[in-house]
Amino acid sequence: MFQDRLQSQLVPALQAAFQQLFSATIDPQQFAFQPTHQPRTGSGVEGDVTINVFPFLKLSGKGPEPTAMAVGEHLKANLPIVADFNVIKGFLNIVIADGYWLGFLQEAGEKDILQFPPTGKKVMVEFASPNTNKPLHLGHLRNIFLGDSVSRILRSTGNEVVRAQVINDRGIHICKSMLAWQKFGNGETPESSGLKGDKLVGKYYVAFDKAYRAEIEALIAAGKPKEEAEKQAPLILEAQAMLLKWEANDPEVRALWHMMNGWVYTGFNATYARMGVEFDKIYYESQTYILGKQDVLDGLKKGVFHEKDGAIWVDNTPEGLDEKVLLRRDGTSVYMTQDIGTAIKRFEEYSGLSRLIYTVGNEQDYHFKVLFLILKKLGYAWADGLYHLSYGMVDLPSGKMKSREGTVVDADEIIEEMVQEARNAGEQLSKLDDFTEDEKSQLYERIGLAALKYFLLKVGAKKRMLFDPAASIDLQGHTGPFIQYTFARINSLLGKSGSLKTHSIEEMSGWKMAAEERTVIKMLHQFPAALHEAATELEPSSIANHTYELVKAYNGFYQTLPVLKEEDPLKRDCRLHLSSAVAKNVKKAMWCLGIEVPERM
């Protein structure tokens, strides 16, 4: 159970209260804390943290309000950090003394309170997983940013993280691009065309589909049924023949495959570099597709699987799932087979690996349920550490993307559009006169990527979402650039202030905090819990939304109370320390989202 610094003091005091008042021994995990709810309208409820006493009424033998009153009085009398309390229908609202918040703020200025101790756990996060027949597109971006952010969050909370991707570099779809280039390419290369390698190969994937459709229409016009025409069109037959040659290791086909895949990898790497995304391990399907066959045969011998009609099957109907073929009657494998083998290989390769997280869209939910169940049936204890990080689709105002028809918004184009949006906004504000052109370009790049990443990460991963480029760049909205701008504002403020003067707790106790200051400190205090929640739930939106609320609270403080113009030296110093702590928190939080914060904007 994660406990923040406040809970670590409250929990023992609560246990003592229940023991002394009601002779009741309570497991610390039974206590549930939440921030005291403050109504938007009407009088607020005084309190910082709330405890629901309803679960403990059988132990106390009293009603909810008498139980909460007795516990509150005990805490106030015995725990110095409890300044006061109130009770509303069995909810105990505790007011934390200013001295606690001052101590927290001082500690935040002296050391890294956001550093989690090592867990000793090793986690692999798989994400990206593109095909080598087309460039990365908007759907990939949600996957990549989600996997990258989860990797950073897990690392920030003390885990050793292996960032992995699987590149789908074989199959009929790859052969389609290769065949189209052979037929229509006239030797075109990235150098001769000026196109990135992944875009050039994607161009021929679209060209194949266009020519293939034309052949189908011609066959239908000649009297063939549509289904037969799709199977007998010369292009698809040639692509299938090329795949057989690839599997037979034909030198000419393999040379073409290596050349075109090389173009794609160069293109992918340029896009990843621009995103600031790296990988520790790359798996290629051309090397892993043969895995799993022996594991299935071993499972058959153990009675985990069964044979039917010459094929090998797994029966998952007792668990509410279907029967699934794992090896066809001709001995060839299916995707599930190689996923079984690849999972086993990863745990063999990485000693001590405790979790394997697959970042894959929700259309594969069923696939992973089956995969995890099969690996449990095979007796692998680590199967309990497998997790499918499922996410919803990203829609555009123009509708669904289709790779074969060339209507996909590819990653490079959407990044470039966001950078241009940032440039347009920056030029309209005209606040960058002292920037060189290179500094402006670097700033626009950071703002554009922040807008894109934050917009895709602030929404819960499982939700389907609509991407709105214009809304994502707003400097006053719930956006990455708004958070960046606040960081730059604080950085400018601290730069103008000179060196920060530190004060002892005794000296700081003379600072009577305003409500706006207290709100900001409480938001800072909640960040480690938000980071822990994000790591537990594998949900970057927790960090994104908490950071936005922190920044919004800070802006409310900044607009209401003077900082540099404050005449009281103690107040001025304390407000500068508060500003510095917010900047440090924001930088850490945005790093967890894969977003850079510029020193000035």
C-alpha positions in Angstrom: 0.0 0.0 0.0 1.4 3.4 -1.0 1.4 6.0 1.8 2.3 9.6 1.2 4.2 11.5 4.0 0.9 12.7 5.5 -0.7 9.3 5.6 2.4 7.8 7.2 1.7 10.0 10.2 -2.1 9.7 10.2 -2.3 5.9 9.9 -0.4 5.0 13.1 -2.4 7.7 14.9 -5.7 6.3 13.6 -4.7 2.8 14.6 -3.9 4.1 18.1 -7.2 5.9 18.3 -9.3 2.9 17.4 -7.3 0.7 19.8 -7.6 3.1 22.7 -11.2 4.2 22.0 -12.8 0.9 20.9 -10.2 -1.8 21.6 -10.2 -2.5 17.9 -7.1 -3.5 15.9 -7.3 -2.2 12.3 -5.1 -3.2 9.3 -3.6 0.0 7.9 -4.7 -0.9 4.4 -8.3 -0.5 5.6 -7.9 3.3 5.9 -9.0 5.1 2.8 -8.0 8.8 2.4 -9.3 11.4 0.0 -8.9 15.1 -0.3 -11.7 17.0 1.4 -14.3 17.9 -1.1 -14.8 21.6 -1.6 -18.1 22.5 -3.2 -18.0 24.9 -6.2 -20.7 27.0 -4.7 -21.7 28.0 -1.2 -19.6 27.7 1.9 -16.6 25.4 1.7 -15.9 22.6 4.0 -12.9 23.2 6.2 -10.5 20.3 5.9 -7.5 18.9 4.0 -8.0 15.1 4.1 -11.2 13.1 4.7 -11.7 9.7 6.2 -14.9 7.7 5.9 -15.7 6.0 9.2 -18.7 3.9 8.0 -16.6 0.8 7.4 -15.6 0.8 11.1 -19.0 1.2 12.8 -19.2 -2.5 13.8 -15.9 -2.1 15.6 -16.8 1.1 17.3 -20.3 0.0 18.3 -21.4 3.6 17.7 -23.2 5.6 15.1 -21.2 7.3 12.3 -21.1 10.8 13.7 -20.2 9.8 17.3 -17.5 7.5 15.9 -16.0 10.2 13.7 -16.2 12.8 16.6 -14.4 10.5 19.0 -11.6 9.7 16.5 -11.3 13.4 15.5 -10.9 14.5 19.1 -8.3 11.8 19.8 -6.3 12.9 16.7 -6.4 16.6 17.7 -5.3 15.8 21.2 -2.5 13.4 20.3 -1.2 14.3 16.8 0.4 17.7 16.5 -0.1 18.0 12.7 -3.9 17.9 13.3 -5.0 21.5 13.9 -8.8 20.8 13.9 -11.5 18.7 12.5 -15.2 18.6 11.6 -17.7 15.8 10.9 -20.3 15.6 8.2 -22.5 12.4 8.3 -19.7 10.1 9.3 -17.0 11.7 7.2 -14.1 13.0 9.3 -12.6 16.1 7.7 -9.2 16.8 9.2 -7.5 20.2 9.1 -3.7 19.9 8.8 -1.6 22.4 10.7 0.3 25.1 8.7 3.5 23.8 10.3 3.2 20.5 8.4 2.8 22.3 5.1 5.7 24.6 5.8 7.9 21.6 6.7 6.9 19.9 3.4 7.6 23.1 1.4 11.1 23.4 3.0 11.9 19.8 2.3 10.7 20.2 -1.3 13.2 23.0 -1.7 16.1 21.1 -0.1 15.9 17.6 -1.8 14.2 15.7 -4.5 10.9 14.6 -2.9 9.8 13.1 -6.2 12.5 10.4 -6.1 11.1 6.9 -5.4 13.4 4.2 -3.9 14.3 1.3 -6.2 11.7 -1.5 -6.3 14.1 -4.1 -7.5 11.6 -5.0 -10.2 12.4 -5.2 -13.9 9.6 -4.4 -16.4 9.4 -4.6 -20.2 7.1 -2.2 -22.0 6.4 -3.1 -25.6 5.1 -0.3 -27.8 5.1 1.2 -31.3 5.2 -2.2 -33.3 4.9 -0.7 -36.8 4.7 -2.5 -40.1 7.4 -1.9 -42.7 5.0 -1.3 -45.5 4.0 2.3 -44.5 5.0 5.2 -42.4 3.9 5.8 -38.8 0.5 7.4 -38.5 -1.7 9.2 -36.0 -2.9 5.9 -34.5 0.8 5.0 -33.9 1.4 8.3 -32.1 -1.1 7.5 -29.3 0.5 4.0 -28.9 4.1 5.4 -28.9 3.4 8.3 -26.6 1.5 6.1 -24.2 4.2 3.4 -24.1 7.0 6.0 -23.8 5.2 7.8 -20.9 4.4 4.6 -19.1 8.1 3.6 -19.4 9.1 6.9 -17.9 6.5 6.7 -15.1 7.6 3.2 -14.1 11.3 4.3 -14.2 10.4 7.3 -12.0 8.8 5.1 -9.4 11.9 3.0 -9.0 11.6 0.2 -11.6 14.1 -1.0 -14.1 12.5 -0.6 -17.5 13.2 -2.3 -20.8 11.6 -0.4 -23.7 10.9 -2.8 -26.6 9.2 -2.8 -29.9 8.3 -5.5 -32.4 8.7 -4.6 -36.0 6.3 -6.4 -38.3 8.7 -6.8 -41.2 7.3 -9.9 -43.0 4.1 -11.1 -44.6 1.9 -10.5 -47.6 1.5 -6.8 -46.9 5.3 -6.3 -47.0 5.4 -8.2 -50.3 2.7 -5.9 -51.8 5.0 -2.9 -51.4 8.0 -4.8 -52.7 6.1 -6.0 -55.8 4.6 -2.6 -56.6 8.1 -1.0 -56.4 9.4 -3.7 -58.8 6.7 -3.1 -61.3 6.2 0.7 -61.0 9.2 2.1 -59.2 11.7 2.5 -62.1 14.5 2.2 -59.5 13.2 5.1 -57.4 15.1 5.5 -54.0 14.7 7.9 -51.1 17.7 9.8 -52.4 16.4 10.1 -56.0 12.8 11.0 -54.9 13.6 13.2 -51.9 11.1 11.1 -49.9 11.7 9.6 -46.4 12.2 5.9 -46.8 9.1 4.9 -44.9 7.0 7.3 -47.1 8.5 6.0 -50.3 7.6 2.4 -49.4 4.2 3.5 -48.2 3.6 5.1 -51.6 4.0 1.7 -53.3 1.7 0.0 -50.8 -1.0 2.4 -51.9 0.1 1.9 -55.6 -0.4 -1.9 -55.2 -3.9 -1.5 -53.8 -4.9 0.9 -56.6 -3.6 -1.5 -59.3 -5.1 -4.5 -57.6 -8.5 -2.9 -57.4 -8.3 -2.1 -61.1 -7.6 -5.8 -61.9 -10.5 -6.9 -59.7 -12.9 -4.5 -61.5 -11.6 -5.8 -64.9 -12.2 -9.4 -63.9 -15.7 -8.6 -62.5 -16.5 -6.9 -65.8 -15.4 -10.0 -67.6 -17.9 -12.0 -65.6 -16.0 -13.2 -62.6 -17.7 -13.1 -59.2 -16.1 -10.6 -56.8 -14.8 -13.1 -54.4 -13.2 -15.1 -57.2 -11.8 -12.0 -58.8 -10.1 -10.9 -55.5 -8.4 -14.3 -55.3 -7.4 -14.6 -59.0 -6.2 -11.0 -59.7 -2.7 -11.4 -61.2 -1.1 -8.9 -58.7 -2.3 -10.8 -55.6 -1.1 -14.1 -57.1 2.3 -12.5 -57.7 2.5 -11.1 -54.2 1.7 -14.6 -52.8 4.4 -16.1 -55.0 6.9 -13.5 -53.7 6.0 -14.4 -50.1 6.7 -18.1 -50.8 10.1 -17.1 -52.3 10.8 -15.0 -49.2 10.1 -17.9 -47.0 12.3 -20.1 -49.2 15.1 -17.5 -48.7 15.3 -16.6 -52.4 18.4 -14.4 -52.7 16.8 -11.8 -55.1 13.6 -11.4 -53.0 15.6 -11.2 -49.8 17.9 -8.6 -51.2 14.9 -6.4 -52.3 13.4 -7.0 -48.8 16.6 -5.9 -47.0 16.9 -2.8 -49.2 13.3 -1.6 -48.8 13.2 -2.4 -45.1 16.4 -0.5 -44.6 14.7 2.6 -46.2 11.8 2.2 -43.7 14.1 1.8 -40.6 15.9 5.0 -41.5 12.6 6.8 -41.8 11.2 5.4 -38.6 14.4 6.3 -36.7 14.2 9.9 -37.9 10.6 10.1 -36.6 11.5 8.5 -33.3 14.4 10.9 -32.9 12.2 13.9 -33.5 9.7 12.6 -30.9 12.5 12.0 -28.3 11.6 8.3 -28.2 14.2 5.5 -27.8 14.1 1.7 -27.5 16.4 -0.7 -25.6 15.4 -3.8 -27.6 13.9 -4.4 -31.0 12.3 -7.7 -32.1 11.7 -8.4 -35.7 8.8 -10.6 -36.8 11.0 -12.1 -39.5 13.0 -13.7 -36.6 10.2 -14.4 -34.2 7.5 -15.9 -36.5 9.2 -19.3 -36.2 9.0 -19.3 -32.4 6.3 -21.1 -30.4 5.9 -24.3 -32.5 7.9 -26.4 -30.1 6.2 -24.9 -27.1 2.8 -25.9 -28.6 4.1 -29.4 -29.3 5.4 -29.6 -25.7 2.0 -28.4 -24.5 0.3 -31.2 -26.5 2.5 -33.8 -24.9 1.6 -32.4 -21.4 -2.1 -32.6 -22.3 -2.6 -28.8 -22.1 -3.6 -28.8 -25.8 -5.4 -31.4 -28.0 -5.3 -32.6 -31.5 -8.4 -32.3 -33.8 -8.5 -32.8 -37.6 -4.7 -32.9 -37.7 -4.4 -29.5 -36.1 -3.4 -28.6 -32.5 -6.0 -26.7 -30.5 -6.4 -25.2 -27.0 -9.8 -25.4 -25.4 -10.6 -22.2 -23.4 -14.3 -22.8 -23.2 -14.2 -23.7 -19.4 -12.8 -20.1 -18.9 -15.6 -18.6 -21.0 -13.5 -18.2 -24.1 -13.4 -20.1 -27.4 -11.4 -23.0 -28.8 -8.3 -21.7 -30.7 -6.1 -23.4 -33.3 -2.4 -23.0 -32.5 -0.8 -25.2 -35.2 -2.6 -25.8 -38.5 -2.9 -29.3 -39.9 0.0 -28.5 -42.4 2.2 -27.6 -39.4 2.2 -23.9 -40.0 1.7 -21.5 -37.1 -0.7 -18.7 -36.4 0.0 -15.3 -34.8 -0.9 -16.7 -31.4 1.8 -19.4 -31.7 4.6 -16.9 -32.3 3.3 -14.6 -29.5 3.5 -17.6 -27.2 7.1 -18.3 -28.3 8.1 -14.6 -28.2 6.8 -14.1 -24.6 8.8 -17.2 -23.4 11.9 -15.9 -25.2 11.7 -12.5 -23.5 11.5 -14.0 -20.0 14.5 -16.3 -20.9 16.5 -13.3 -22.3 15.8 -10.9 -19.4 16.6 -12.6 -16.1 14.4 -11.3 -13.3 11.8 -9.8 -15.6 8.6 -9.5 -13.4 6.2 -7.8 -15.8 5.6 -7.6 -19.5 3.3 -4.8 -20.7 1.9 -4.9 -24.2 0.8 -1.5 -25.5 -1.7 -2.5 -28.2 -5.1 -1.1 -29.4 -8.3 -2.4 -27.9 -9.2 -4.3 -31.0 -6.8 -7.0 -29.7 -8.4 -7.3 -26.2 -9.6 -10.8 -26.9 -6.2 -11.9 -28.4 -4.4 -11.0 -25.2 -6.9 -12.7 -22.9 -6.3 -15.9 -24.8 -2.5 -15.5 -24.9 -2.2 -14.9 -21.2 -4.5 -17.8 -20.4 -2.5 -20.1 -22.6 0.8 -19.2 -20.9 -0.8 -19.8 -17.5 -2.0 -23.2 -18.7 1.6 -24.0 -19.8 2.6 -23.4 -16.2 4.6 -20.2 -16.4 4.4 -18.4 -13.1 5.4 -15.1 -14.7 2.2 -15.2 -16.8 0.6 -13.4 -13.9 2.8 -10.4 -14.7 1.5 -10.0 -18.2 -0.6 -7.0 -19.0 -2.4 -5.6 -22.0 -2.2 -1.8 -22.0 -5.3 -1.4 -24.1 -6.2 1.9 -25.7 -9.0 3.4 -27.8 -8.8 4.7 -31.4 -7.9 8.3 -32.3 -10.5 9.8 -34.7 -10.1 12.8 -36.9 -12.8 15.3 -37.9 -12.5 13.9 -41.4 -13.2 10.3 -40.4 -11.5 7.0 -40.1 -8.0 6.5 -41.5 -7.3 3.9 -44.2 -3.7 3.0 -45.0 -4.3 1.2 -48.2 -6.2 4.2 -49.7 -3.5 6.6 -48.6 -5.9 8.6 -46.4 -3.8 8.1 -43.2 -2.5 11.2 -41.5 1.1 10.1 -41.0 3.1 11.0 -37.9 5.6 13.3 -39.7 2.8 15.4 -41.2 0.8 15.8 -38.0 4.0 16.7 -36.1 4.9 19.3 -38.7 1.4 20.7 -38.6 1.6 21.1 -34.8 5.0 22.8 -35.1 3.5 25.2 -37.7 0.5 25.9 -35.4 3.0 26.8 -32.7 4.9 29.0 -35.1 1.7 30.8 -36.1 0.7 31.3 -32.5 4.1 32.6 -31.6 4.3 35.1 -34.4 0.9 36.5 -33.5 1.9 37.0 -29.9 5.1 38.8 -31.0 6.9 38.1 -27.7 10.0 36.5 -29.2 11.9 39.5 -30.5 15.0 38.6 -28.5 15.1 35.0 -29.9 17.4 34.0 -32.8 15.8 32.1 -35.6 17.3 28.9 -34.4 16.0 29.5 -30.9 12.5 30.2 -32.3 12.6 27.0 -34.4 13.6 25.0 -31.3 10.9 26.6 -29.2 8.2 26.0 -31.8 9.3 22.3 -32.1 9.0 21.9 -28.3 5.6 23.6 -28.2 4.2 21.7 -31.1 5.3 18.3 -29.7 4.0 19.3 -26.3 0.6 20.1 -27.7 0.5 16.8 -29.6 1.7 14.6 -26.7 -0.3 16.2 -24.0 -3.5 16.2 -26.0 -3.2 12.4 -26.7 -2.1 11.6 -23.1 -4.5 13.7 -21.0 -7.4 11.4 -22.0 -7.7 8.1 -20.3 -6.1 5.4 -22.4 -9.1 3.2 -22.8 -11.3 6.0 -24.1 -11.8 6.6 -27.8 -10.9 10.2 -28.7 -11.1 12.9 -31.3 -7.9 14.7 -32.0 -8.3 18.5 -32.5 -5.0 20.2 -33.5 -6.3 23.8 -33.0 -7.5 23.1 -29.5 -4.3 21.3 -28.5 -2.1 24.4 -29.0 -4.2 26.9 -26.9 -1.9 28.7 -24.5 -4.9 29.4 -22.1 -6.6 26.0 -22.3 -6.1 22.5 -20.9 -3.0 22.0 -23.0 0.7 21.2 -22.9 1.7 24.7 -24.1 -0.3 26.2 -21.2 1.8 24.2 -18.8 5.0 25.0 -20.6 4.1 28.7 -20.6 3.6 28.6 -16.8 7.0 26.9 -16.3 8.7 29.6 -18.4 6.9 32.3 -16.4 8.2 30.8 -13.2 11.6 30.5 -14.6 11.6 34.1 -15.6 10.3 35.1 -12.2 13.1 33.2 -10.4 15.7 34.7 -12.8 14.6 38.2 -11.8 14.6 37.4 -8.1 18.3 36.6 -7.8 19.3 33.8 -5.4 16.7 32.2 -3.2 17.1 32.9 0.5 16.3 29.9 2.7 14.6 30.1 6.1 14.3 27.8 9.1 10.9 26.3 10.0 10.8 28.7 13.0 11.3 31.7 10.7 8.8 30.4 8.1 6.2 30.0 10.9 5.8 33.8 10.8 4.4 33.4 7.2 0.6 33.3 7.5 -0.3 31.4 4.3 -3.2 32.7 2.2 -5.7 30.2 0.9 -4.2 30.4 -2.7 -0.8 29.5 -1.3 -2.1 26.6 0.8 -3.9 25.2 -2.3 -0.7 25.2 -4.3 1.3 23.5 -1.5 -1.4 20.8 -1.2 -1.3 20.1 -4.9 2.5 19.7 -4.7 2.0 17.4 -1.8 -0.4 15.2 -3.8 2.0 14.7 -6.7 3.9 11.6 -5.4 0.5 9.9 -4.8 -0.6 10.9 -8.4 2.7 9.5 -9.7 2.2 6.3 -7.8 -1.3 6.0 -9.1 -0.2 6.5 -12.7 2.4 3.8 -12.2 -0.1 1.4 -10.6 -2.8 2.0 -13.2 -0.4 2.5 -16.1 -2.3 5.7 -16.8 -0.4 8.8 -17.8 -3.6 10.9 -17.8 -3.3 10.9 -14.0 -0.1 12.9 -14.3 -1.3 15.1 -17.1 -4.4 16.1 -15.3 -2.8 16.6 -11.9 -0.1 18.8 -13.5 -2.8 20.9 -15.2 -4.6 21.4 -11.9 -1.4 22.3 -10.2 -0.5 24.9 -12.8 -4.0 26.3 -12.7 -3.8 26.7 -9.0 -0.4 28.3 -9.3 -1.7 30.8 -11.8 -4.6 31.7 -9.5 -2.0 32.3 -6.7 0.3 34.3 -9.1 -2.5 36.6 -10.3 -3.9 37.2 -6.8 -0.8 37.7 -4.6 2.4 39.7 -5.4 5.7 37.9 -5.5 8.6 40.1 -6.5 6.6 43.2 -5.5 5.8 41.8 -2.1 7.1 44.2 0.6 7.4 41.7 3.4 10.7 39.9 2.8 9.6 36.7 4.5 6.5 36.4 2.3 8.5 37.2 -0.8 11.0 34.5 0.0 8.4 31.9 0.8 6.4 32.7 -2.4 9.6 32.4 -4.4 10.3 29.0 -2.8 6.8 27.9 -3.6 7.3 29.0 -7.2 10.6 27.1 -7.4 8.9 23.9 -6.0 6.1 24.2 -8.6 8.7 24.6 -11.4 10.6 21.5 -10.2 7.4 19.5 -10.0 6.2 20.6 -13.4 9.5 19.7 -15.1 9.4 16.2 -13.5 5.8 15.6 -14.4 6.3 16.7 -18.0 9.3 14.5 -18.3 7.1 11.6 -17.3 4.9 12.5 -20.3 7.9 12.8 -22.6 7.5 16.6 -22.9 10.3 19.2 -22.7 9.7 22.5 -20.9 11.5 25.5 -22.4 13.3 27.9 -20.1 11.6 30.8 -21.7 8.7 31.5 -24.1 
